[in-house]
Amino acid sequence: MKKKIPINKVGHVRIHSVLYGNELDRILTTIRHLNRAADLAIGAGAVASVTLVYGDSSPTPTFSKDDIESIRAQSPALACVDYLFFDSNLGSAKGHNALLAYADEMTEAGTVTDHVLIMNPDVMLAPDALIELVRPFQDPLTGIVEARQLPIEHPKDYDKSTGETGWATTACALIRMDVLHKLSGFDSESFFLYCDDVDFSWRARLNGYKVIYQPSAAVFHDKRLGPQGQWAPTSSERYYSAEAALLMAYKYSRLDIVERLLKTFATSTESHLNKAAESYIQRKKDGRLPEAIDAAGKVAHFEGDFYTKHRFGL
């Protein structure tokens, strides 16, 4: 059994979440869980303070000024609750980069952030989730710590003794701010919705940081499931996943995978795959493909359609 690491205080934690058409009532439920987790983490000495910032890519604002004031009044454990309306659909990577830029503005104003918890707006933290996410940062080489999602646990493999894993999903992951700065945030030029977290994790590992999966940090991820109890992706999610697969293979120097995927996508009867192939070809013509890295395959691990070995199927 993995030995429990002592609690380690990490200073100020900012929670970043990007919205797009999310239901207000479900967001408010998430905030209540955040407030409870922050209260316990501060009381346990795991963190000094916690703030929450939403970036909204929705067509119209999700929150009014009165909504934000009400949330602040009902969330005493959160030092501040901020809301930025982007007035544009920035996607995941660009949305989080915008929130990181805002965090830098706050640093200039005197609020220094040590860690950022990036999470989906439909994730609800267990009461001790923040405490558990902080523990692995006792090791100065730890760069990212990922929470355990329930009821559908991500099947990525990980080392049962150290917690090390190939990459961390930013559905809920705590990241050192200096690592985010060193890597210049997420690659928003390449990834709109998917694989920005895989790419960030791989670049962190290339720079000597550990990516840790922390099973004791439980969160409930309120995914909408299909009739068979499985996640049912939307058409846009299927498209961006296919587009990201091509760009990941190119960026991590696997032209053999690019060629195989292009052939499969171009001859498919699925329109989203055809579109992904066309988008990649156009990017290549325009000179907009990412710089190819990790030619030696030091961190990149393509396992069929996945980016690491899986423990079980979904």
The 8 nearest C-alpha neighbors of each residue, nearest first, counted from 0:
[[1, 2, 160, 159, 3, 161, 162, 158],
 [0, 2, 160, 3, 159, 161, 162, 4],
 [3, 1, 0, 4, 160, 161, 5, 159],
 [4, 2, 1, 5, 134, 0, 6, 215],
 [3, 5, 134, 2, 6, 135, 137, 7],
 [6, 4, 134, 7, 3, 137, 135, 133],
 [5, 7, 134, 45, 4, 8, 130, 133],
 [6, 8, 45, 134, 137, 9, 5, 133],
 [7, 9, 45, 46, 44, 10, 6, 47],
 [8, 10, 46, 7, 45, 113, 11, 133],
 [11, 9, 47, 46, 113, 8, 12, 48],
 [10, 12, 48, 112, 113, 47, 49, 46],
 [13, 11, 49, 114, 115, 112, 113, 48],
 [14, 12, 115, 50, 49, 51, 116, 15],
 [13, 15, 116, 51, 115, 117, 52, 50],
 [16, 14, 117, 52, 53, 116, 51, 13],
 [15, 17, 53, 118, 119, 120, 117, 54],
 [18, 16, 54, 55, 53, 94, 120, 119],
 [19, 17, 55, 56, 54, 21, 20, 120],
 [18, 20, 57, 56, 21, 55, 17, 88],
 [19, 21, 57, 18, 22, 61, 58, 56],
 [22, 20, 19, 18, 23, 26, 120, 25],
 [21, 23, 25, 24, 26, 20, 61, 27],
 [22, 24, 26, 25, 27, 21, 61, 62],
 [25, 23, 27, 26, 22, 28, 29, 21],
 [24, 26, 28, 27, 23, 22, 29, 121],
 [25, 27, 29, 23, 28, 24, 120, 30],
 [28, 26, 30, 24, 29, 25, 23, 31],
 [27, 29, 25, 31, 26, 30, 24, 32],
 [30, 28, 123, 26, 32, 27, 31, 33],
 [31, 29, 33, 27, 32, 28, 34, 26],
 [30, 32, 34, 28, 33, 29, 27, 35],
 [31, 33, 35, 29, 30, 34, 124, 123],
 [34, 32, 30, 36, 31, 35, 37, 124],
 [33, 35, 37, 31, 32, 76, 36, 74],
 [34, 36, 38, 32, 37, 33, 126, 39],
 [37, 35, 126, 33, 39, 38, 34, 127],
 [38, 36, 40, 34, 35, 39, 76, 33],
 [37, 39, 76, 35, 41, 36, 40, 34],
 [40, 38, 42, 36, 41, 37, 43, 35],
 [41, 39, 37, 43, 45, 130, 42, 38],
 [40, 42, 44, 46, 38, 43, 39, 47],
 [41, 43, 39, 40, 44, 38, 45, 46],
 [44, 42, 40, 41, 45, 39, 130, 46],
 [43, 45, 41, 42, 46, 8, 40, 47],
 [44, 46, 8, 40, 43, 7, 130, 6],
 [47, 45, 8, 10, 41, 9, 44, 48],
 [46, 48, 10, 11, 41, 44, 45, 8],
 [47, 49, 11, 46, 12, 78, 41, 10],
 [50, 48, 12, 77, 13, 78, 11, 37],
 [49, 51, 13, 79, 77, 78, 80, 14],
 [50, 52, 14, 80, 13, 81, 15, 79],
 [51, 53, 81, 15, 82, 80, 14, 16],
 [54, 52, 82, 16, 17, 15, 83, 55],
 [53, 55, 17, 83, 84, 82, 18, 16],
 [54, 56, 18, 84, 57, 85, 17, 83],
 [55, 57, 88, 19, 87, 85, 18, 89],
 [56, 58, 19, 20, 59, 55, 60, 88],
 [59, 57, 86, 56, 87, 60, 88, 20],
 [58, 60, 57, 61, 86, 56, 84, 20],
 [61, 59, 62, 84, 57, 58, 55, 63],
 [60, 62, 59, 23, 63, 57, 55, 20],
 [63, 61, 60, 66, 67, 64, 23, 65],
 [62, 64, 66, 65, 67, 61, 60, 68],
 [65, 63, 67, 66, 68, 62, 69, 82],
 [64, 66, 68, 63, 67, 69, 62, 70],
 [67, 65, 63, 69, 64, 68, 62, 70],
 [68, 66, 70, 64, 69, 65, 71, 63],
 [67, 69, 65, 71, 70, 66, 72, 64],
 [68, 70, 66, 72, 67, 71, 65, 73],
 [71, 69, 67, 73, 72, 68, 74, 66],
 [72, 70, 68, 74, 69, 73, 80, 67],
 [71, 73, 69, 70, 74, 68, 75, 67],
 [72, 74, 70, 71, 75, 69, 31, 68],
 [75, 73, 71, 76, 34, 72, 77, 70],
 [74, 76, 77, 73, 72, 71, 78, 34],
 [77, 75, 38, 34, 74, 37, 78, 35],
 [78, 76, 50, 49, 79, 75, 74, 34],
 [79, 77, 50, 49, 76, 48, 80, 75],
 [78, 80, 50, 77, 51, 81, 71, 49],
 [79, 81, 51, 52, 71, 50, 77, 82],
 [82, 80, 52, 51, 53, 79, 83, 67],
 [81, 83, 53, 52, 54, 84, 80, 67],
 [84, 82, 54, 55, 85, 53, 81, 52],
 [83, 85, 55, 86, 54, 60, 82, 56],
 [84, 86, 87, 56, 55, 83, 54, 88],
 [87, 85, 84, 56, 58, 88, 57, 59],
 [88, 86, 85, 56, 89, 58, 57, 55],
 [87, 89, 56, 90, 57, 86, 85, 58],
 [90, 88, 94, 93, 87, 56, 91, 85],
 [91, 89, 191, 192, 88, 94, 93, 92],
 [90, 92, 192, 94, 93, 191, 95, 89],
 [93, 91, 187, 95, 185, 94, 195, 90],
 [92, 94, 187, 96, 89, 95, 91, 90],
 [95, 93, 97, 89, 91, 96, 92, 90],
 [94, 96, 98, 97, 92, 93, 91, 99],
 [95, 97, 99, 93, 98, 94, 184, 92],
 [96, 98, 100, 94, 95, 99, 93, 101],
 [99, 97, 101, 95, 100, 96, 102, 94],
 [100, 98, 102, 96, 101, 97, 95, 103],
 [99, 101, 103, 97, 102, 98, 96, 104],
 [100, 102, 98, 104, 99, 103, 97, 105],
 [103, 101, 99, 105, 104, 100, 98, 106],
 [104, 102, 106, 100, 101, 105, 99, 107],
 [103, 105, 101, 107, 102, 106, 108, 100],
 [104, 106, 108, 102, 103, 107, 110, 109],
 [107, 105, 110, 111, 103, 109, 108, 104],
 [106, 108, 104, 105, 109, 103, 110, 111],
 [107, 109, 105, 106, 110, 104, 111, 103],
 [110, 108, 106, 107, 111, 105, 104, 112],
 [111, 109, 106, 105, 108, 112, 107, 11],
 [110, 112, 106, 109, 113, 11, 105, 107],
 [113, 111, 11, 114, 12, 110, 13, 176],
 [112, 114, 11, 176, 10, 12, 175, 111],
 [115, 113, 175, 176, 12, 174, 112, 13],
 [116, 114, 13, 174, 12, 173, 14, 117],
 [115, 117, 173, 14, 172, 15, 13, 174],
 [118, 116, 15, 172, 171, 169, 14, 115],
 [119, 117, 171, 170, 16, 169, 116, 15],
 [118, 120, 170, 121, 122, 16, 171, 17],
 [119, 121, 122, 16, 26, 118, 18, 17],
 [122, 120, 119, 221, 220, 123, 26, 29],
 [123, 121, 220, 119, 120, 219, 221, 29],
 [124, 122, 29, 219, 218, 32, 220, 121],
 [125, 123, 218, 32, 128, 33, 126, 219],
 [124, 126, 128, 218, 127, 217, 123, 36],
 [127, 125, 36, 128, 35, 124, 39, 32],
 [128, 126, 130, 125, 129, 36, 131, 39],
 [129, 127, 216, 125, 131, 130, 126, 124],
 [130, 128, 132, 131, 127, 40, 36, 133],
 [129, 131, 40, 127, 133, 128, 132, 45],
 [130, 132, 216, 128, 133, 129, 134, 215],
 [133, 131, 129, 130, 134, 216, 128, 144],
 [132, 134, 131, 130, 136, 135, 129, 7],
 [133, 135, 6, 136, 131, 7, 132, 4],
 [136, 134, 137, 133, 138, 141, 4, 132],
 [137, 135, 138, 134, 141, 133, 139, 7],
 [136, 138, 135, 7, 139, 134, 4, 141],
 [137, 139, 136, 140, 141, 135, 134, 142],
 [140, 138, 141, 137, 136, 142, 208, 135],
 [139, 141, 208, 138, 209, 142, 207, 136],
 [142, 140, 209, 139, 138, 136, 208, 143],
 [141, 143, 208, 209, 175, 174, 210, 140],
 [142, 144, 174, 210, 173, 141, 211, 145],
 [145, 143, 211, 173, 172, 212, 210, 132],
 [144, 146, 172, 212, 167, 213, 171, 211],
 [147, 145, 216, 213, 171, 217, 172, 148],
 [146, 148, 217, 214, 216, 218, 213, 152],
 [149, 147, 152, 218, 219, 220, 217, 151],
 [150, 148, 219, 151, 152, 220, 218, 147],
 [149, 151, 152, 148, 219, 220, 221, 218],
 [152, 150, 149, 148, 153, 220, 313, 222],
 [153, 151, 148, 149, 150, 154, 147, 313],
 [152, 154, 155, 151, 148, 147, 313, 149],
 [155, 153, 309, 310, 311, 152, 156, 312],
 [156, 154, 309, 153, 310, 308, 307, 157],
 [155, 157, 309, 310, 308, 154, 164, 158],
 [156, 158, 164, 163, 162, 159, 155, 212],
 [157, 159, 162, 163, 161, 160, 164, 156],
 [160, 158, 162, 161, 157, 1, 163, 0],
 [159, 161, 1, 158, 162, 0, 2, 163],
 [162, 160, 163, 158, 159, 1, 211, 157],
 [161, 163, 158, 211, 212, 159, 157, 160],
 [164, 162, 211, 158, 161, 157, 210, 212],
 [163, 165, 157, 166, 211, 210, 212, 162],
 [166, 164, 307, 210, 163, 167, 157, 201],
 [165, 167, 200, 197, 164, 210, 201, 168],
 [168, 166, 145, 200, 169, 196, 210, 197],
 [167, 169, 170, 196, 171, 166, 172, 145],
 [170, 168, 171, 172, 117, 118, 196, 167],
 [169, 171, 118, 119, 168, 172, 117, 122],
 [172, 170, 118, 169, 117, 146, 145, 119],
 [173, 171, 145, 169, 117, 144, 116, 146],
 [172, 174, 116, 144, 115, 143, 117, 145],
 [175, 173, 143, 115, 114, 142, 176, 116],
 [176, 174, 114, 178, 177, 142, 113, 115],
 [175, 177, 114, 179, 178, 113, 115, 174],
 [176, 178, 180, 179, 175, 181, 113, 114],
 [179, 177, 181, 180, 175, 176, 182, 142],
 [180, 178, 184, 176, 182, 177, 181, 183],
 [179, 181, 183, 177, 178, 182, 184, 176],
 [180, 182, 178, 183, 179, 177, 184, 176],
 [181, 183, 179, 184, 180, 178, 203, 202],
 [184, 182, 180, 181, 179, 185, 186, 178],
 [185, 183, 179, 182, 96, 180, 186, 99],
 [184, 186, 92, 187, 199, 195, 96, 183],
 [187, 185, 188, 189, 190, 195, 92, 184],
 [186, 188, 92, 93, 190, 189, 185, 191],
 [189, 187, 186, 190, 191, 289, 93, 287],
 [188, 190, 187, 186, 289, 191, 246, 288],
 [191, 189, 187, 195, 192, 188, 193, 243],
 [192, 190, 90, 91, 92, 187, 193, 189],
 [191, 193, 91, 90, 190, 239, 92, 194],
 [192, 194, 240, 195, 243, 190, 239, 191],
 [195, 193, 197, 196, 198, 243, 190, 192],
 [194, 196, 198, 190, 197, 193, 92, 199],
 [195, 197, 199, 194, 198, 168, 169, 200],
 [198, 196, 194, 200, 199, 166, 195, 201],
 [197, 199, 201, 195, 196, 200, 194, 202],
 [198, 200, 196, 202, 201, 197, 195, 203],
 [201, 199, 166, 203, 197, 198, 202, 196],
 [200, 202, 204, 198, 203, 199, 298, 205],
 [201, 203, 205, 199, 204, 200, 198, 206],
 [204, 202, 200, 206, 201, 208, 205, 199],
 [203, 205, 208, 207, 201, 206, 202, 209],
 [206, 204, 202, 203, 207, 201, 298, 208],
 [205, 207, 203, 204, 208, 202, 182, 201],
 [206, 208, 204, 205, 203, 209, 140, 142],
 [209, 207, 204, 140, 142, 203, 141, 206],
 [208, 210, 141, 142, 140, 204, 211, 163],
 [209, 211, 143, 163, 164, 142, 144, 166],
 [212, 210, 163, 144, 162, 164, 143, 145],
 [211, 213, 145, 162, 144, 163, 164, 214],
 [212, 214, 146, 215, 216, 145, 211, 162],
 [215, 213, 147, 216, 212, 146, 217, 162],
 [214, 216, 213, 217, 131, 147, 128, 146],
 [217, 215, 128, 131, 146, 214, 213, 132],
 [218, 216, 147, 125, 128, 215, 146, 148],
 [219, 217, 124, 148, 125, 123, 149, 147],
 [218, 220, 149, 123, 122, 148, 221, 150],
 [221, 219, 122, 222, 148, 149, 121, 218],
 [222, 220, 121, 219, 122, 223, 123, 150],
 [221, 223, 220, 224, 230, 121, 151, 231],
 [222, 224, 230, 221, 225, 231, 229, 232],
 [225, 223, 230, 229, 228, 231, 222, 226],
 [224, 226, 229, 231, 228, 227, 230, 223],
 [227, 225, 228, 224, 229, 231, 230, 223],
 [228, 226, 225, 229, 224, 230, 231, 313],
 [229, 227, 225, 224, 226, 230, 231, 223],
 [230, 228, 224, 225, 227, 231, 313, 226],
 [229, 231, 224, 225, 232, 223, 222, 228],
 [230, 232, 225, 224, 229, 233, 223, 222],
 [233, 231, 236, 230, 237, 234, 235, 223],
 [232, 234, 236, 235, 237, 231, 238, 230],
 [233, 235, 237, 236, 238, 232, 271, 239],
 [236, 234, 238, 237, 233, 239, 271, 232],
 [237, 235, 233, 239, 234, 238, 232, 240],
 [236, 238, 234, 240, 235, 239, 241, 233],
 [237, 239, 271, 235, 241, 240, 236, 242],
 [240, 238, 242, 236, 241, 237, 243, 192],
 [239, 241, 243, 237, 238, 242, 193, 236],
 [242, 240, 244, 238, 239, 243, 275, 237],
 [241, 243, 275, 239, 244, 245, 240, 238],
 [244, 242, 246, 240, 245, 241, 247, 239],
 [245, 243, 241, 247, 242, 246, 240, 248],
 [244, 246, 248, 243, 242, 247, 257, 249],
 [245, 247, 243, 249, 248, 244, 250, 242],
 [246, 248, 250, 244, 249, 245, 243, 251],
 [249, 247, 253, 245, 251, 246, 250, 257],
 [248, 250, 246, 252, 247, 251, 253, 254],
 [251, 249, 291, 247, 252, 248, 289, 292],
 [252, 250, 292, 248, 249, 293, 291, 253],
 [251, 253, 294, 249, 291, 250, 254, 292],
 [254, 252, 248, 255, 256, 249, 251, 257],
 [253, 255, 257, 256, 249, 252, 258, 248],
 [254, 256, 258, 253, 257, 259, 248, 252],
 [255, 257, 259, 254, 258, 253, 260, 248],
 [258, 256, 254, 260, 255, 259, 245, 248],
 [259, 257, 261, 255, 256, 260, 254, 262],
 [258, 260, 256, 262, 257, 261, 263, 255],
 [261, 259, 263, 257, 262, 258, 264, 256],
 [262, 260, 264, 258, 263, 259, 276, 265],
 [261, 263, 259, 265, 260, 264, 258, 266],
 [264, 262, 260, 261, 266, 265, 267, 259],
 [265, 263, 272, 261, 267, 273, 266, 262],
 [264, 266, 273, 262, 263, 267, 261, 276],
 [267, 265, 263, 264, 262, 268, 273, 261],
 [268, 266, 264, 269, 265, 263, 273, 272],
 [267, 269, 270, 266, 273, 272, 264, 265],
 [270, 268, 267, 272, 271, 273, 264, 266],
 [269, 271, 273, 272, 274, 268, 267, 275],
 [272, 270, 238, 274, 273, 269, 275, 237],
 [271, 273, 264, 275, 274, 270, 269, 276],
 [274, 272, 265, 270, 276, 264, 271, 275],
 [273, 275, 277, 271, 272, 276, 278, 270],
 [276, 274, 242, 272, 278, 277, 273, 241],
 [277, 275, 279, 273, 278, 274, 261, 264],
 [276, 278, 274, 280, 275, 279, 281, 273],
 [279, 277, 275, 281, 276, 280, 274, 282],
 [278, 280, 282, 276, 281, 277, 283, 275],
 [281, 279, 283, 277, 282, 278, 276, 284],
 [280, 282, 284, 278, 283, 279, 285, 277],
 [283, 281, 287, 285, 279, 280, 284, 288],
 [282, 284, 280, 286, 281, 285, 288, 287],
 [283, 285, 281, 282, 286, 280, 287, 279],
 [284, 286, 282, 283, 287, 281, 288, 280],
 [285, 287, 283, 284, 288, 282, 281, 289],
 [288, 286, 282, 285, 283, 289, 284, 188],
 [287, 289, 283, 286, 282, 290, 189, 246],
 [290, 288, 250, 291, 287, 189, 246, 249],
 [289, 291, 250, 292, 288, 249, 251, 287],
 [290, 292, 250, 252, 251, 289, 249, 293],
 [291, 293, 251, 294, 250, 252, 290, 295],
 [294, 292, 296, 295, 251, 297, 252, 299],
 [293, 295, 252, 296, 292, 251, 291, 297],
 [296, 294, 293, 297, 252, 298, 292, 299],
 [297, 295, 299, 293, 294, 298, 300, 251],
 [296, 298, 295, 299, 293, 205, 294, 300],
 [299, 297, 296, 201, 300, 205, 204, 293],
 [300, 298, 296, 297, 251, 301, 201, 293],
 [299, 301, 307, 306, 302, 298, 296, 165],
 [302, 300, 306, 305, 303, 307, 299, 304],
 [301, 303, 305, 307, 306, 308, 304, 300],
 [302, 304, 305, 301, 306, 307, 308, 300],
 [303, 305, 302, 306, 301, 244, 307, 241],
 [306, 304, 302, 303, 307, 301, 308, 309],
 [307, 305, 301, 300, 302, 304, 308, 299],
 [308, 306, 300, 302, 305, 165, 301, 309],
 [307, 309, 156, 302, 155, 310, 306, 305],
 [310, 308, 155, 156, 154, 311, 307, 312],
 [309, 311, 156, 154, 155, 308, 312, 157],
 [310, 312, 154, 309, 313, 155, 156, 153],
 [313, 311, 154, 310, 309, 153, 155, 152],
 [312, 311, 154, 229, 151, 153, 230, 152]]
